[in-house]
Amino acid sequence: MSGPTTTTASRPSPPPMRGPMAAMMGGPPAKAMDFRGSSLRLIRSMRSHRALVFTAISLGVVSVALSVTGPRVLGMATDIIFAGLVGERLPAGITKVQAIARLRATGQGRMADVLQGVDVVPGRGVDFTALAHVLMVVLVIYVLASLLAWLQGRVTTLVVQRTVYAMRRDVEEKFARLPLAWFDGRSRGEVLSRVTNDIDNIAQSLQQTMSQLLTALLTVIGVLTMMFVVSPLLAVVALVTVPLSALVTVRIGKKAQPRFVEQWASTGRLNGHVEEMYTGHAIVKVFGRTQEARETFVAENAKLYEASFRAQFISGLIQPAMFFIGNLNYVFVAVIGGLRVASGAISLGDVQAFIQYSRQFSQPLTQVASMANLLQSGVASAERVFELLDAPEQSPDPTPAVVPSKVSGRVAFEDVSFRYVPDTPLIEHLDLVAEPGNTVAIVGPTGAGKTTLANLLLRFYDVDAGRITLDGVDTRDMRREDLRDLFGMVLQDTWLFNGTIRDNIAYGAQDPTPEQVLEAATAAYVDHFVRTLPDGYDTVIDEEGAGVSAGQRQLLTIARAFLADPAILILDEATSSVDTRTEALVQRAMADLRRGRTSFVVAHRLSTIRDADHIVVMEEGQIVEQGTHQELLDAGGAYHRLYAAQFSGAVVQDEELAATPTRVGR
């Protein structure tokens, strides 16, 4: 490190586009929807709430049992009324058998057949006492059934909300384990759409379908049982339409499901575009891209409309088809039931009960059909969330983890190689040592790999070969959290959150005192402009930093780093947004902050790193020169060219323009 060193490097092929715009430009097509697998996985996600699920099922069983018992009891009331109306027309003092014999003797055989199926007493009218008792029982049955159904709905709601709560928690925890490369390949809007729109859609779909599906299944079982009890023949007739109903539902559902997948994929793309255009609305207007952004929005919105319309339209065909099949079933039961009553094989009350059962039997099938669009939409969203939860995670932290016994700040890159894309070399066999307390400046043209070194230091990415050590300990042998606790970082892109200025500065430490916040703000030259604001440190700013300038936002992030008091500093163009006077003040503060700490400074403006202990010049992922400012200038190499281009390029360019003859015309 006593003098400049120079190496050569072959030019790698340019890396592919990464980041939000890459996602908007397109990507691999979405894989086919696994409706069955995703549905089962969604159901399995409720296993932790077994007790509540069992309670909901038990309440549903009792509620449905009471509901299917009601028509049979109500049929008894019909028989009492019918028997009374017929009995009062028959002469008193004779038995039912004698009355039937007289009817046959007078040629009224059809009436005699009907009378055989009725519990009639000749000469007696309607037994209103018995009728009142039956109606009271029916009322109690239906009230209890409704109450239990309400309780089941409440328990089901609890299960759904807890399940969705756990899903949101799992997604949040998953984000902490995902590598930075996963986020680089997706737009923020598309990722946010999965966390918000898709999970909300899952909650809505489960809320509206889970209780009804459970009730529908239990109703089908209970009604089918009662139908066979009342009349096996009519039960067989009612079941004839079931295969037809199932066939229609499956055929239409298969055509609708891909449309729902397309619908939610279009939603993610549209959200990604809106988020990008909103975040960069100033740039869009400055470069006159408003019309282009509007056209893109209209195109994506049209795709979403088309996909949503087709999904809802095709899925919506199921319900009218099921209504039609249900009406056919009703006609068959009514006709054959009427003939059975006329032959005396079944009572009028039983036919009435059976007609209600046939309606109850087709109703849950129709309900399931009407919920098909919700189910398919919810499962499509669930698959998108599961895809996020199944994404490859960063390598786990070692167990047990190693922590340096004493952190002095010696950082060494030992034969490090790294590639964002396997086939595109970026950093190859890099060696670099930062001694404790030294400031290492990293300079070079855009894309040389300067910021990549900072990402590797913090293990946002892991090296492909070689190793990075901190005080002799391989950083991969440390927990990421322990490693990052030792670093403070100030980025070129400022990040603030919605809150007060005091909260944004205090984010750099755990529970700092007001005095510590004020001290950090003063050290970063923030205090003087904060006090000019109406609310001072209680001034509320949003993530866009509304109310403060770009340079002031940069100062706030620097104050946050001051408060963190880290062992190692990473400054990535930390003064790029401040004016010349403020930069001089910040540089003085940075010098105080760096004193006694190892610091890595990524810089384009070479004036900010003249006093660095060691300057590293990178080109195409490799170190081509390293030394002090004066040593590198004297060497006349890459650093000298950068320095000359930065401080004398404008003068040379003006001289060249002055010597160029003026041309008239286009």
C-alpha positions as CSV (number, residue, x, y, z in Angstrom):
1,M,0.0,0.0,0.0
2,S,3.1,2.3,-0.2
3,G,2.6,3.1,-3.9
4,P,0.1,2.8,-6.7
5,T,-0.4,-0.5,-8.3
6,T,-2.1,-1.2,-11.7
7,T,-3.7,-4.3,-13.1
8,T,-5.6,-5.0,-16.3
9,A,-8.9,-6.6,-16.8
10,S,-10.9,-8.0,-19.8
11,R,-14.2,-6.3,-20.5
12,P,-17.1,-8.5,-19.4
13,S,-20.3,-8.6,-21.3
14,P,-22.9,-6.0,-20.0
15,P,-25.1,-7.4,-17.3
16,P,-28.8,-7.8,-18.1
17,M,-31.3,-5.2,-17.0
18,R,-32.3,-5.7,-13.4
19,G,-34.8,-3.9,-11.1
20,P,-38.3,-2.6,-11.4
21,M,-38.1,-1.6,-15.1
22,A,-36.9,-5.1,-16.0
23,A,-40.0,-6.5,-14.4
24,M,-42.2,-4.1,-16.3
25,M,-40.5,-5.0,-19.6
26,G,-41.7,-8.5,-19.3
27,G,-40.6,-11.9,-18.0
28,P,-41.3,-15.6,-18.1
29,P,-44.9,-16.5,-18.5
30,A,-46.9,-17.5,-15.4
31,K,-47.0,-21.2,-14.9
32,A,-50.3,-23.0,-15.0
33,M,-52.6,-22.7,-12.0
34,D,-52.6,-25.6,-9.6
35,F,-56.1,-25.2,-8.3
36,R,-56.3,-28.4,-6.3
37,G,-52.8,-28.2,-4.8
38,S,-53.2,-24.5,-3.8
39,S,-56.7,-25.2,-2.4
40,L,-55.4,-28.0,-0.2
41,R,-52.4,-25.9,0.9
42,L,-54.8,-23.0,1.8
43,I,-56.9,-25.5,3.9
44,R,-53.8,-26.8,5.6
45,S,-52.9,-23.3,6.6
46,M,-55.8,-23.5,9.1
47,R,-54.3,-26.5,10.9
48,S,-53.2,-24.4,13.8
49,H,-56.8,-23.5,14.5
50,R,-58.1,-27.1,14.7
51,A,-60.1,-26.5,17.8
52,L,-62.0,-23.6,16.2
53,V,-62.5,-25.5,13.0
54,F,-63.9,-28.5,14.9
55,T,-66.2,-26.1,16.8
56,A,-67.4,-24.6,13.5
57,I,-68.0,-28.0,12.0
58,S,-69.9,-29.2,15.1
59,L,-72.1,-26.2,15.1
60,G,-72.7,-26.7,11.4
61,V,-73.7,-30.3,11.9
62,V,-76.2,-29.6,14.6
63,S,-77.6,-26.6,12.7
64,V,-78.0,-28.5,9.4
65,A,-79.5,-31.5,11.3
66,L,-82.2,-29.3,12.7
67,S,-82.7,-27.5,9.4
68,V,-83.3,-30.8,7.5
69,T,-85.6,-32.1,10.2
70,G,-87.8,-29.0,9.9
71,P,-89.5,-29.9,6.5
72,R,-90.3,-33.4,7.8
73,V,-92.0,-32.1,10.9
74,L,-93.7,-29.4,8.8
75,G,-95.0,-32.1,6.5
76,M,-96.7,-33.6,9.6
77,A,-98.6,-30.3,10.0
78,T,-99.8,-30.6,6.4
79,D,-101.0,-34.2,7.0
80,I,-102.9,-33.0,10.1
81,I,-104.7,-30.3,8.1
82,F,-105.4,-32.6,5.1
83,A,-106.6,-35.4,7.4
84,G,-109.0,-32.9,9.1
85,L,-110.4,-31.6,5.9
86,V,-111.0,-35.1,4.6
87,G,-112.2,-36.5,7.9
88,E,-115.0,-33.9,8.4
89,R,-116.5,-34.9,5.1
90,L,-116.7,-38.6,6.1
91,P,-119.6,-39.9,8.2
92,A,-118.8,-40.2,11.9
93,G,-119.0,-43.5,13.7
94,I,-117.1,-45.6,11.2
95,T,-113.5,-46.6,10.9
96,K,-111.0,-45.6,8.2
97,V,-111.2,-49.1,6.7
98,Q,-115.0,-48.9,6.4
99,A,-114.7,-45.4,4.8
100,I,-112.3,-46.7,2.2
101,A,-114.5,-49.7,1.5
102,R,-117.6,-47.4,1.0
103,L,-115.6,-45.2,-1.4
104,R,-114.5,-48.2,-3.5
105,A,-118.1,-49.5,-3.5
106,T,-119.3,-46.2,-4.9
107,G,-116.6,-46.2,-7.7
108,Q,-114.3,-43.6,-6.0
109,G,-111.2,-45.8,-6.1
110,R,-108.7,-43.0,-6.7
111,M,-110.0,-41.2,-3.6
112,A,-109.8,-44.5,-1.6
113,D,-106.1,-44.8,-2.7
114,V,-105.4,-41.3,-1.5
115,L,-107.2,-42.0,1.8
116,Q,-104.9,-45.0,2.5
117,G,-101.9,-42.7,2.9
118,V,-103.7,-40.4,5.4
119,D,-104.1,-40.8,9.1
120,V,-107.8,-39.8,9.1
121,V,-110.6,-40.2,11.6
122,P,-114.0,-40.1,9.9
123,G,-116.2,-37.3,11.3
124,R,-113.4,-35.4,12.9
125,G,-112.1,-32.1,11.6
126,V,-108.7,-30.4,11.9
127,D,-107.0,-31.1,15.3
128,F,-105.8,-27.6,16.0
129,T,-104.2,-28.6,19.3
130,A,-101.9,-31.1,17.6
131,L,-101.3,-28.7,14.8
132,A,-100.2,-26.0,17.3
133,H,-97.8,-28.4,18.9
134,V,-96.3,-29.3,15.6
135,L,-95.9,-25.7,14.5
136,M,-94.3,-24.8,17.9
137,V,-91.8,-27.6,17.4
138,V,-91.1,-26.4,13.9
139,L,-90.5,-22.8,15.2
140,V,-88.1,-24.0,17.9
141,I,-86.2,-26.1,15.4
142,Y,-85.7,-23.2,13.0
143,V,-84.8,-20.7,15.7
144,L,-82.2,-23.1,17.1
145,A,-80.9,-23.8,13.6
146,S,-80.6,-20.1,12.9
147,L,-78.8,-19.4,16.2
148,L,-76.3,-22.2,15.7
149,A,-75.7,-21.1,12.1
150,W,-75.0,-17.5,13.4
151,L,-72.5,-18.9,15.9
152,Q,-70.9,-21.0,13.3
153,G,-70.5,-17.9,11.1
154,R,-68.8,-16.1,14.0
155,V,-66.4,-18.9,14.7
156,T,-65.6,-19.3,10.9
157,T,-64.9,-15.5,10.7
158,L,-62.4,-15.9,13.6
159,V,-60.7,-18.8,11.8
160,V,-60.4,-16.9,8.6
161,Q,-59.1,-13.7,10.2
162,R,-56.5,-15.6,12.2
163,T,-55.4,-17.5,9.2
164,V,-55.0,-14.3,7.1
165,Y,-53.2,-12.7,10.0
166,A,-50.7,-15.5,10.1
167,M,-50.3,-15.3,6.4
168,R,-49.4,-11.6,6.6
169,R,-47.0,-12.4,9.4
170,D,-45.4,-15.2,7.4
171,V,-45.0,-12.9,4.4
172,E,-43.4,-10.2,6.5
173,E,-41.0,-12.7,8.0
174,K,-40.3,-14.1,4.6
175,F,-39.2,-10.6,3.4
176,A,-36.5,-10.6,6.0
177,R,-35.1,-13.9,4.7
178,L,-35.3,-13.2,0.9
179,P,-32.0,-12.2,-0.8
180,L,-31.7,-8.8,-2.3
181,A,-31.6,-10.4,-5.8
182,W,-35.2,-11.5,-5.4
183,F,-36.3,-7.9,-5.0
184,D,-34.1,-6.7,-7.8
185,G,-36.0,-8.7,-10.3
186,R,-39.5,-7.4,-9.4
187,S,-41.2,-4.1,-9.4
188,R,-42.2,-2.8,-6.0
189,G,-45.8,-2.4,-7.1
190,E,-46.1,-6.0,-8.1
191,V,-44.6,-7.2,-4.8
192,L,-46.9,-4.9,-2.8
193,S,-49.9,-6.2,-4.8
194,R,-49.2,-9.7,-3.5
195,V,-49.0,-8.4,0.1
196,T,-52.0,-6.2,0.0
197,N,-54.5,-7.0,-2.9
198,D,-53.9,-10.7,-3.0
199,I,-54.0,-11.4,0.7
200,D,-57.1,-9.1,1.0
201,N,-58.7,-11.1,-1.8
202,I,-57.9,-14.4,0.0
203,A,-59.5,-13.0,3.2
204,Q,-62.6,-11.9,1.3
205,S,-62.9,-15.2,-0.6
206,L,-62.5,-17.3,2.5
207,Q,-64.9,-15.1,4.5
208,Q,-67.7,-15.4,1.9
209,T,-67.2,-19.1,1.0
210,M,-65.8,-21.1,3.9
211,S,-69.0,-21.0,6.1
212,Q,-71.3,-21.5,3.1
213,L,-69.2,-24.4,1.7
214,L,-69.2,-26.1,5.1
215,T,-73.0,-25.6,5.4
216,A,-73.6,-26.7,1.8
217,L,-71.6,-29.9,2.3
218,L,-73.4,-30.8,5.5
219,T,-76.8,-29.8,4.0
220,V,-76.2,-32.2,1.0
221,I,-75.4,-35.1,3.3
222,G,-78.3,-34.4,5.7
223,V,-80.9,-33.7,3.0
224,L,-79.9,-36.8,1.0
225,T,-80.3,-38.9,4.1
226,M,-83.8,-37.5,4.8
227,M,-84.8,-38.0,1.1
228,F,-84.0,-41.7,1.3
229,V,-85.9,-41.9,4.6
230,V,-89.0,-40.3,3.0
231,S,-89.0,-42.0,-0.4
232,P,-86.1,-44.0,-1.9
233,L,-87.7,-43.8,-5.3
234,L,-87.9,-40.0,-5.3
235,A,-84.4,-39.8,-3.9
236,V,-83.1,-41.7,-6.9
237,V,-85.0,-39.4,-9.2
238,A,-83.5,-36.3,-7.5
239,L,-80.0,-37.7,-7.8
240,V,-80.2,-38.1,-11.6
241,T,-79.3,-34.5,-12.1
242,V,-76.3,-34.5,-9.8
243,P,-73.8,-35.9,-12.3
244,L,-75.0,-33.3,-14.8
245,S,-74.5,-30.5,-12.3
246,A,-71.0,-31.7,-11.4
247,L,-70.1,-32.0,-15.1
248,V,-71.3,-28.4,-15.9
249,T,-69.5,-27.0,-12.9
250,V,-66.1,-28.7,-13.6
251,R,-66.2,-27.9,-17.4
252,I,-67.0,-24.2,-16.8
253,G,-64.6,-23.9,-13.9
254,K,-61.7,-25.2,-15.9
255,K,-62.3,-22.6,-18.6
256,A,-62.6,-19.8,-16.0
257,Q,-59.5,-20.6,-13.8
258,P,-56.8,-19.4,-16.3
259,R,-58.7,-16.1,-16.6
260,F,-58.5,-15.6,-12.9
261,V,-54.7,-16.2,-12.9
262,E,-54.4,-13.7,-15.7
263,Q,-56.6,-11.2,-13.8
264,W,-54.4,-11.1,-10.7
265,A,-51.2,-11.1,-12.8
266,S,-52.6,-8.1,-14.7
267,T,-53.4,-6.4,-11.4
268,G,-49.8,-6.8,-10.2
269,R,-48.5,-5.3,-13.5
270,L,-50.9,-2.4,-13.3
271,N,-50.0,-1.7,-9.7
272,G,-46.3,-1.8,-10.6
273,H,-46.8,0.7,-13.3
274,V,-48.8,3.1,-11.1
275,E,-46.3,2.8,-8.3
276,E,-43.4,3.7,-10.6
277,M,-45.2,6.5,-12.3
278,Y,-46.3,8.0,-8.9
279,T,-42.8,7.7,-7.4
280,G,-41.2,9.3,-10.5
281,H,-43.9,11.7,-11.4
282,A,-41.5,14.6,-11.5
283,I,-39.2,12.9,-13.9
284,V,-42.2,11.8,-16.1
285,K,-43.3,15.4,-16.4
286,V,-39.8,16.8,-16.9
287,F,-39.1,14.5,-19.9
288,G,-42.5,14.9,-21.4
289,R,-43.5,11.2,-20.9
290,T,-47.0,11.9,-19.4
291,Q,-48.7,10.8,-22.6
292,E,-46.6,7.7,-22.8
293,A,-47.3,6.8,-19.2
294,R,-51.0,7.4,-19.7
295,E,-51.0,5.1,-22.8
296,T,-49.2,2.4,-20.9
297,F,-51.7,2.7,-18.0
298,V,-54.6,2.6,-20.5
299,A,-53.1,-0.5,-22.1
300,E,-52.5,-2.3,-18.8
301,N,-55.9,-1.2,-17.5
302,A,-57.5,-2.6,-20.7
303,K,-55.8,-5.9,-20.2
304,L,-57.0,-6.1,-16.6
305,Y,-60.5,-5.2,-17.7
306,E,-60.5,-7.9,-20.4
307,A,-59.1,-10.6,-18.0
308,S,-61.5,-9.7,-15.2
309,F,-64.5,-9.6,-17.5
310,R,-63.7,-12.9,-19.1
311,A,-63.1,-14.5,-15.7
312,Q,-66.3,-13.2,-14.1
313,F,-68.4,-13.9,-17.2
314,I,-67.3,-17.5,-17.8
315,S,-67.5,-18.3,-14.1
316,G,-70.9,-16.5,-13.8
317,L,-72.3,-19.0,-16.3
318,I,-72.3,-21.7,-13.6
319,Q,-75.1,-20.2,-11.5
320,P,-77.8,-19.9,-14.3
321,A,-76.9,-23.4,-15.5
322,M,-77.4,-24.8,-12.0
323,F,-80.7,-23.0,-11.7
324,F,-81.9,-24.6,-14.9
325,I,-80.8,-28.1,-13.7
326,G,-82.4,-27.5,-10.3
327,N,-85.7,-26.5,-12.0
328,L,-85.6,-29.7,-14.0
329,N,-85.1,-31.7,-10.8
330,Y,-88.1,-29.9,-9.2
331,V,-90.3,-30.8,-12.1
332,F,-89.3,-34.5,-12.0
333,V,-89.9,-34.7,-8.2
334,A,-93.3,-32.8,-8.4
335,V,-94.7,-35.0,-11.2
336,I,-93.6,-38.3,-9.8
337,G,-94.5,-37.3,-6.2
338,G,-98.0,-36.3,-7.3
339,L,-98.5,-39.7,-9.0
340,R,-97.3,-41.4,-5.8
341,V,-99.8,-39.5,-3.7
342,A,-102.6,-40.4,-6.1
343,S,-101.7,-44.0,-5.7
344,G,-101.6,-43.8,-1.9
345,A,-97.9,-44.9,-1.7
346,I,-96.9,-41.7,0.1
347,S,-98.7,-38.9,2.0
348,L,-99.2,-35.4,0.8
349,G,-97.1,-34.1,3.7
350,D,-94.2,-36.4,2.7
351,V,-94.4,-35.1,-0.8
352,Q,-94.4,-31.5,0.4
353,A,-91.4,-32.3,2.6
354,F,-89.6,-34.0,-0.2
355,I,-90.2,-31.0,-2.5
356,Q,-88.6,-28.8,0.1
357,Y,-85.7,-31.3,0.4
358,S,-85.2,-31.3,-3.4
359,R,-85.0,-27.5,-3.2
360,Q,-82.6,-27.7,-0.2
361,F,-80.6,-30.4,-2.1
362,S,-80.1,-28.2,-5.2
363,Q,-79.7,-25.0,-3.3
364,P,-76.2,-25.8,-1.9
365,L,-75.1,-27.0,-5.3
366,T,-76.3,-23.7,-6.7
367,Q,-74.5,-21.8,-3.9
368,V,-71.3,-23.6,-4.6
369,A,-71.7,-22.8,-8.3
370,S,-72.3,-19.1,-7.5
371,M,-69.2,-19.0,-5.3
372,A,-67.1,-20.6,-8.0
373,N,-65.7,-17.2,-9.1
374,L,-64.8,-16.2,-5.6
375,L,-63.2,-19.6,-5.0
376,Q,-61.2,-19.5,-8.2
377,S,-60.2,-15.8,-7.6
378,G,-59.1,-16.6,-4.0
379,V,-57.1,-19.6,-5.0
380,A,-55.4,-17.7,-7.8
381,S,-54.4,-15.0,-5.2
382,A,-53.3,-17.8,-2.8
383,E,-51.0,-19.3,-5.4
384,R,-49.3,-15.9,-5.9
385,V,-48.7,-15.5,-2.2
386,F,-47.5,-19.1,-1.9
387,E,-45.1,-18.4,-4.8
388,L,-43.6,-15.6,-2.7
389,L,-43.5,-17.8,0.4
390,D,-41.7,-20.5,-1.5
391,A,-39.1,-18.2,-3.1
392,P,-35.5,-19.3,-2.5
393,E,-34.2,-17.8,0.7
394,Q,-30.7,-16.5,1.5
395,S,-28.4,-19.0,3.2
396,P,-29.2,-19.4,6.9
397,D,-26.9,-17.9,9.5
398,P,-24.3,-20.3,10.9
399,T,-25.0,-22.1,14.2
400,P,-23.1,-21.4,16.4
401,A,-22.2,-18.0,15.0
402,V,-18.8,-16.4,15.4
403,V,-18.3,-12.9,16.8
404,P,-15.0,-11.1,16.8
405,S,-13.6,-10.9,20.4
406,K,-12.6,-7.3,19.7
407,V,-13.8,-5.2,16.8
408,S,-10.9,-3.0,15.7
409,G,-12.3,-2.6,12.1
410,R,-9.8,-4.5,9.9
411,V,-11.6,-5.5,6.8
412,A,-10.0,-7.8,4.1
413,F,-11.2,-8.9,0.7
414,E,-9.3,-12.1,0.0
415,D,-9.5,-13.4,-3.6
416,V,-13.1,-12.3,-3.9
417,S,-15.2,-13.2,-7.0
418,F,-18.8,-12.3,-7.5
419,R,-21.4,-12.3,-10.3
420,Y,-25.0,-11.1,-10.2
421,V,-25.7,-13.3,-13.2
422,P,-23.8,-16.6,-13.5
423,D,-22.7,-16.0,-17.1
424,T,-21.7,-12.4,-16.6
425,P,-18.5,-11.8,-14.7
426,L,-18.3,-8.7,-12.5
427,I,-15.7,-9.0,-9.7
428,E,-12.9,-11.5,-10.3
429,H,-10.1,-12.3,-7.8
430,L,-10.2,-9.0,-5.9
431,D,-7.9,-8.4,-2.9
432,L,-8.2,-5.4,-0.7
433,V,-7.3,-4.6,2.9
434,A,-8.7,-1.7,5.0
435,E,-6.7,-1.2,8.2
436,P,-8.4,-0.2,11.4
437,G,-9.2,3.5,11.5
438,N,-8.4,4.1,7.9
439,T,-10.6,5.7,5.3
440,V,-10.7,3.7,2.0
441,A,-12.1,5.6,-0.9
442,I,-13.5,3.6,-3.9
443,V,-13.7,5.5,-7.2
444,G,-14.3,4.5,-10.8
445,P,-16.7,4.9,-13.6
446,T,-20.4,4.0,-13.3
447,G,-20.9,0.2,-13.3
448,A,-17.3,-0.5,-12.1
449,G,-18.6,-2.4,-9.1
450,K,-18.1,0.2,-6.3
451,T,-21.5,-0.2,-4.7
452,T,-21.3,-3.9,-5.1
453,L,-18.4,-4.0,-2.7
454,A,-20.6,-2.3,-0.1
455,N,-23.3,-4.8,-0.7
456,L,-20.9,-7.6,-0.2
457,L,-19.5,-6.1,3.0
458,L,-23.0,-6.1,4.5
459,R,-23.9,-9.5,3.0
460,F,-26.8,-8.3,1.0
461,Y,-25.1,-10.7,-1.4
462,D,-22.7,-13.5,-0.6
463,V,-19.4,-13.8,-2.5
464,D,-19.1,-16.6,-5.1
465,A,-15.5,-17.3,-4.2
466,G,-12.9,-16.1,-1.8
467,R,-13.9,-14.5,1.5
468,I,-14.4,-11.2,3.3
469,T,-13.0,-11.1,6.9
470,L,-13.6,-8.7,9.7
471,D,-10.8,-8.7,12.3
472,G,-9.9,-12.2,11.0
473,V,-13.4,-13.6,11.1
474,D,-15.1,-14.7,7.9
475,T,-18.3,-12.6,7.6
476,R,-20.2,-15.7,6.5
477,D,-19.5,-17.2,9.9
478,M,-21.3,-14.3,11.6
479,R,-25.0,-13.7,11.9
480,R,-26.1,-11.1,9.4
481,E,-27.7,-9.1,12.2
482,D,-24.5,-9.1,14.3
483,L,-22.5,-8.1,11.2
484,R,-24.8,-5.2,10.2
485,D,-24.9,-3.9,13.7
486,L,-21.3,-3.0,13.3
487,F,-21.9,-0.9,10.2
488,G,-23.4,2.5,9.6
489,M,-24.4,3.4,6.0
490,V,-25.4,6.6,4.2
491,L,-26.7,6.1,0.7
492,Q,-27.0,8.4,-2.3
493,D,-30.7,7.6,-2.4
494,T,-32.2,9.0,0.8
495,W,-34.8,6.9,2.7
496,L,-37.2,8.6,5.1
497,F,-40.4,7.4,6.5
498,N,-43.7,9.1,7.4
499,G,-43.1,10.6,10.8
500,T,-41.4,13.5,12.6
501,I,-37.9,14.7,11.9
502,R,-36.9,13.5,15.4
503,D,-38.3,10.0,14.7
504,N,-36.3,9.8,11.4
505,I,-33.1,10.7,13.1
506,A,-33.8,8.5,16.1
507,Y,-34.2,5.5,13.7
508,G,-30.4,5.1,13.8
509,A,-30.3,3.9,17.4
510,Q,-32.4,1.9,19.9
511,D,-34.4,4.3,22.2
512,P,-32.0,7.3,22.0
513,T,-32.5,10.2,24.4
514,P,-33.6,13.6,23.1
515,E,-30.1,15.0,23.9
516,Q,-28.5,12.3,21.8
517,V,-30.8,13.1,18.8
518,L,-30.0,16.8,19.2
519,E,-26.2,16.1,19.4
520,A,-26.3,14.0,16.2
521,A,-28.4,16.6,14.4
522,T,-25.9,19.3,15.4
523,A,-22.9,17.3,14.3
524,A,-24.6,16.7,10.9
525,Y,-25.5,20.4,10.5
526,V,-29.2,19.6,10.6
527,D,-30.1,21.6,13.7
528,H,-29.8,25.0,12.1
529,F,-32.4,24.4,9.4
530,V,-34.7,22.3,11.6
531,R,-35.1,25.1,14.0
532,T,-36.4,27.3,11.1
533,L,-39.3,25.0,10.5
534,P,-42.6,25.9,12.2
535,D,-42.7,22.7,14.4
536,G,-39.0,22.2,14.6
537,Y,-38.0,18.6,15.3
538,D,-41.8,17.7,15.5
539,T,-42.3,18.6,11.9
540,V,-43.9,15.7,10.1
541,I,-42.4,14.6,6.8
542,D,-43.4,11.7,4.5
543,E,-41.4,9.1,2.6
544,E,-41.0,11.6,-0.2
545,G,-39.5,14.2,2.2
546,A,-42.2,16.8,1.5
547,G,-41.3,20.1,3.1
548,V,-37.5,19.7,3.0
549,S,-35.1,19.9,0.1
550,A,-33.0,17.0,-1.4
551,G,-29.9,18.2,0.4
552,Q,-31.7,18.5,3.7
553,R,-33.0,15.0,3.3
554,Q,-29.4,13.9,2.8
555,L,-28.3,15.7,6.0
556,L,-31.1,13.9,7.9
557,T,-29.7,10.5,6.8
558,I,-26.2,11.6,7.8
559,A,-27.5,12.6,11.2
560,R,-29.0,9.2,11.6
561,A,-25.6,7.6,10.9
562,F,-24.0,9.9,13.5
563,L,-26.5,8.7,16.1
564,A,-25.8,5.0,15.2
565,D,-22.2,5.5,16.2
566,P,-21.0,2.4,14.2
567,A,-17.6,0.7,14.2
568,I,-17.4,0.8,10.4
569,L,-18.8,3.4,8.1
570,I,-20.0,3.0,4.4
571,L,-20.7,6.3,2.7
572,D,-22.1,5.8,-0.8
573,E,-22.1,9.2,-2.5
574,A,-23.3,10.6,0.8
575,T,-22.9,14.3,-0.1
576,S,-24.2,14.0,-3.7
577,S,-27.4,16.1,-3.0
578,V,-25.9,18.9,-0.9
579,D,-24.6,22.3,-2.1
580,T,-21.0,23.2,-2.1
581,R,-21.1,25.2,1.2
582,T,-23.0,22.4,3.0
583,E,-20.7,19.8,1.5
584,A,-17.8,21.5,3.1
585,L,-19.5,21.5,6.5
586,V,-20.6,17.9,6.1
587,Q,-17.1,16.8,5.0
588,R,-15.7,18.4,8.2
589,A,-18.4,16.5,10.2
590,M,-17.6,13.3,8.3
591,A,-14.0,13.7,9.2
592,D,-15.0,13.8,12.8
593,L,-17.3,10.8,12.4
594,R,-14.6,8.7,10.6
595,R,-12.0,9.4,13.2
596,G,-11.0,6.2,14.8
597,R,-13.3,4.2,12.6
598,T,-12.7,2.2,9.4
599,S,-14.6,3.9,6.6
600,F,-15.4,3.0,3.0
601,V,-16.3,6.0,0.9
602,V,-17.8,5.4,-2.6
603,A,-17.4,8.7,-4.5
604,H,-17.7,10.2,-7.9
605,R,-16.5,13.7,-6.9
606,L,-12.8,13.2,-6.3
607,S,-12.6,16.4,-4.3
608,T,-14.4,14.7,-1.4
609,I,-11.8,11.9,-1.0
610,R,-8.4,13.7,-1.3
611,D,-7.7,13.1,2.4
612,A,-8.5,9.4,2.3
613,D,-5.8,7.1,3.6
614,H,-6.2,4.7,0.7
615,I,-7.9,5.2,-2.7
616,V,-9.0,2.2,-4.8
617,V,-9.7,2.8,-8.5
618,M,-12.0,0.2,-10.0
619,E,-12.8,-0.6,-13.6
620,E,-15.0,-3.4,-14.8
621,G,-15.1,-5.1,-11.4
622,Q,-11.4,-5.1,-10.8
623,I,-8.9,-2.9,-8.9
624,V,-6.7,-1.2,-11.5
625,E,-5.0,1.2,-9.2
626,Q,-4.6,1.9,-5.5
627,G,-2.7,4.3,-3.4
628,T,-2.9,7.8,-1.9
629,H,-4.3,10.8,-3.7
630,Q,-0.9,12.2,-4.6
631,E,0.6,8.9,-5.4
632,L,-2.1,8.1,-7.9
633,L,-1.9,11.6,-9.5
634,D,1.9,11.2,-9.9
635,A,1.4,7.7,-11.5
636,G,-0.6,9.3,-14.3
637,G,-2.9,6.3,-14.7
638,A,-6.7,5.8,-14.4
639,Y,-7.1,8.0,-11.4
640,H,-5.2,10.8,-13.0
641,R,-7.5,10.6,-16.1
642,L,-10.6,10.7,-13.9
643,Y,-9.2,13.6,-12.0
644,A,-8.3,15.5,-15.1
645,A,-11.7,14.8,-16.7
646,Q,-13.5,16.1,-13.6
647,F,-11.5,19.2,-13.0
648,S,-10.2,20.2,-16.4
649,G,-12.7,18.6,-18.8
650,A,-15.1,21.5,-18.8
651,V,-12.3,23.9,-19.7
652,V,-11.0,21.7,-22.5
653,Q,-14.5,21.2,-23.8
654,D,-15.0,25.0,-23.9
655,E,-11.8,25.5,-25.8
656,E,-12.7,22.9,-28.4
657,L,-16.1,24.4,-28.9
658,A,-14.6,27.9,-29.3
659,A,-12.2,26.5,-32.0
660,T,-15.0,24.8,-33.9
661,P,-16.4,26.9,-36.9
662,T,-20.0,27.9,-36.5
663,R,-22.3,26.2,-39.1
664,V,-25.5,27.7,-40.4
665,G,-28.6,25.6,-41.0
666,R,-29.6,22.2,-39.8
